[in-house]
Amino acid sequence: MNNRYDVLIIGTGIAGLSLAIYLSELAPKLSIGLMSKGALPQCNTRLAQGGIAAVTNQVLDSFISHEHDTLKAGSGLCNPEIVHMAVHEAPTRVNDLVRWGVLFDANENGFHLNREGGHSANRIVHHKDFTGKEIHAKLAGKVRRCANVALLKDCFATELLLNDKGGIGLKFVRKGDAVERTAMAPRIALATGGSGQMFAYTTNHPFATADGLAMAMRAGARVEHLQYYQFHPTAMYQSRMGQVPLISEAVRGYGAHVVDGRGRRFLFDYDQRGELATRDVVTDAIYDHLSATGEPFAHIKVNHLDLADFKAEFPTITTRCQKMGIDLAGASIPVLPAAHYQCGGIQVDAWGMSSIDRVYALGECAGTGLHGANRLASNSLMEAVVFARRTAVHMLAQDFDHCTTASMEQAVPIHTAKLHRMISEKRRQLRAITTGAYRERNNRVAVQERLYAVNQLRGQVAKFGLPGYGAGGELTNLLWAGSGFIDALYQSFEPKEKHLLQGQTSHT
């Protein structure tokens, strides 16, 4: 395996794949290393159902409307300049995806456009209800045909390497190998996804363990808006913790009803938009209503719709319901909010550059300023491609002085059965702490207690000296993200209250 590249990209979701393709197109002789934690399909992108938000029909929609919807969803905490830039560049980036072979649903007017919560117009470009799977398959195929892209599969990145100029490489461990190696590059891009696995229930892939975010935090990178974690209001309810199936936002946009155990549409009690309110509003409404009624979950009802059309529009969800024994004609789908998207992350500028020179971040691990307190539905896939293009352009405008640091290898501890049992138990405890913090995020005393608990847990785990890769590395990274999340929640309260935990928190 080569250990020196011109650019090193960590992550193979839509952000990492798009960046590799743009770089390959713009600079065919560039040496690009593309590192994946597992196989290429193991990422959140493939799980995306809804689609990409973009103004592709300026007769029925407008850039101003898309900007307004994004700013409103973000509760005034979006960066207006970033919103303006991303919304205006989105249609061109959608055309790039088409040029790369992605097939979006179409009709006589062009793209077939769906509508999701928080949007004032139909603007979601999609491929039935498995848009992410279609995008990822086509981009992965194209990357494999790029002669200057080296795929580094089954590699767990553990630590950024820096010098006085900024990022120069990273340390990593290959699957099935207890040796830590180095990969060197004068430009590094973190596209490692989110951290949904720190919560009890999440729609995220099991690999969403905050690896890039935690590496950047340990290296001293600035982070922002970690307290704003978006829960998807309608994940399919299951009794076990961990990953749960998503019931797309587009299902509610299609006309499905959210009801309680008595069949009552209760969302209008909380917001006049009902099912089409933004995700944060619907999530809080469901949690509040369940707390009031004592019911374990809410329901999505679709039997008032044309079921033949519904099944054609949402084949993935239909198949999932069939496997779960749910008859859509006579029964409803049990749903509960689940952690879905990290709205903040590694702070970057309009070109994807972090506060560490030569280290970029894009996709879900990045805090671009687009989402604010709450991501507008389907803005994330759009954001990933927009910033992939901008990051590629910025990287190529810099000098590519090559690293002189020598390659290093060293043995690392292995995971024993006893260690795996401890890791599993500590992850369960972390999930309970962070999920409780989210549900009680408006209660200062409760957040204070959760912050103390997560820092106590970090101290306990630190005593074990966990291996920095695999399950041990994932737990360590989730603890960094979890304490950062709860600390950011606490810091959002009035300054006069912050002295209570002075000296007890650390997430940078």
Secondary structure, DSSP 8 states (H G I E B T S, - for coil): ---B-SEEEE--SHHHHHHHHHHHHH-TT--EEEE-SSSTT-SSGGG--S-EE----TTT--HHHHHHHHHHHTTT-S-HHHHHHHHHHHHHHHHHHHHTT----EETTEE-EE--TT-SS--EE-STT-HHHHHHHHHHHHHHT-TTEEEE-SEEEEEEEEETTEEEEEEEEETT--EEEEEE-S-EEE-----GGGSSEESS-TT-S-HHHHHHHHTT--EE-TT-EEEEEEEE--SSSEE--B--HHHHHHT-EEE-TTS---GGGT-TTGGGS-HHHHHHHHHHHHHHH--S-EEEE-TTS-HHHHHHH-HHHHHHHHHTT--TTT--EEEEEEEEEE--EEE--TTSB-SSTTEEE-GGGEE-SSSTTS--TTHHHHHHHHHHHHHHHHHHTS----------EEE-----HHHHHHHHHHHHHHHHHHHHHHHTTT-HHHHHHHHHHHHHHHHHHHTT---SSHHHHHHHHHHHHHHHHHHHHHHTS-GGGGGGGTTS----
